[in-house]
Amino acid sequence: MRDLSRDHRWLSINTATVRKQWSLDRIIEECAKRGIRAISPWRDQVAHVGVDHIGKLLRSHDIELSGYCRGGFYPAPDKAGLTAALLDNRKAIDEAKQLNAPCLVLVVGSLPGALNGKADYHDIQRARSEVFDGIAASLEYARGVGMPLAIEPLHPMQAAERACINTLEHALDICEALDPKGAEHSFAASLGVALDIYHVWWDPKLQSQIRRAGKDRLMAYHVCDWLTPTRDLLNDRGMMGDGIVELRKIRGWVEEAGFDQYCEVEIFSELDWWRRPGEEVLQTCIERHKTHV
């Protein structure tokens, strides 16, 4: 297991962590100032500044990406919606490639319309079928441009509106169905998983499924903490060390499986960290990366 206590060489900042304080160009500048070598930006933040400009900033500051957020949201009530989702995912794949991301993270979606308070249909099996078909189509395009896709299983509390893939086991079943290593392809996996502690820490099969994923399927690793009590199930993530997740133990499992890349801090915190100065948030991320991740 890597010793992260001496420096923050393997720290990445998911730019949602300071999205309320700064625009993406400022986030890149502030990370560079503090020797943070990687980020994972969101598409809306990139679009606000411009993908060409962001690419230049990343190169000028020698900052890498640990992932690109996000593709997915495949289900739709009709054929036009399904087609629009596939086109948008192609655009996301192209953006990820332009920014030299190691993977495009997929938050796959679920019951269409549920995010706005009224689902267009209630059949979650239909949503899962549309997700499977959507990933298959995106994967075919992604292989052509050389961009790996990483499915992010979300906590079951978000199964209705954000993702109908809710366990690492389910995500890996899809990976093996659509991207069978050693069978159809001889090269490294094109489809894997983004493992977010907030969504999977509770899973009784977590250790065995991490082992099953292995180095090829583990494409991104997101860290934060689970607070008790949690005041908002979407936007009350904890800073590492402030909650109850056994972060060191889980990182041990992940690294034992072969993962040796960035630990990406991703914190949505409407009631706490988004209200603090961005400088304080980044400094705390650096400190907690050394002491708790």
C-alpha positions, 0 to 999 in steps of 0.5 A: 500500500502506498505511503501518501503521508509524505506528499500529495503526489497522488492527490487529484481534485474533482472540480465539483469540490470548489465549483461554488467558489471558482470557475474552472480556469481559476481552479486550475491556477489554484491547484497548480499553485499548490502543487496539485498535479491532477483534476477531474473537471465537469463538462459544464465547467469546461463549456463555461470557459471553453474546451480549447482554453482549458486544454491550453491551461492544463498543458501550460501548468502540466496538470493531468486529468484523473477522469472527465465528468460526465457521460451517461443519462441514457434512458429516455421516453422516446426514440428521439430522446435516446438518440439525443443521449447517444449524440451527447455522449459522443460529444463527451467522449470527444471532449475527454479525448481532446483533454487527454482524460484517462476515462470518461465517467458515466453516471448512467441515468435512470427513470427519465424525468425523475430529476425534475420531479415527474418520471416519464415512466416507472419501469426501472428494468426498461431503464436498465435495458436502455442504459445497457444499450446506450453504453454498448453504443457509446463503447463502440464509438469510444473504442474508435477514438481510444477513450475508455469508459468508466461506469460509476455505480451510485448509492441506491438512494439515487436509483430513481433519478440518477443511476439505475446501476447501484452496485459494483457487482452490477457495473462489472457484470455490464463490463464483462458482457460488453467488453470481455477481456481476453475474448473479443479483444486482446488489448486492455479493457475499454470499459471499467468502473469509477469507484466512488467511496460515497456510493459504495462504502456500505456494500457487503460485497465491496472487497470481493468485487474490487478484487474481481475488477482488478487493475484493468477495470479500476479506472478512477477512485473517488474519495470523501466521507459519509457524515452521520447524520447526513443532512442532505443525501446529495450535497452533504458529503464529508471531508475525509476523516470527518465521517465513518468510512474506513478509507485506509482499509478500502484503499488497501483493497483497491491498491491490492487489486492493482490500482496505482493512480490518483485518489480523487477528492470529490465533495458536494457540500452545500452546507459546509465546504462550498461555503468556505474559501476555496483556499481553505478547501484545497489546503484541507484536501491536501492535509486530509489526503496525507492523514486519512486517505 
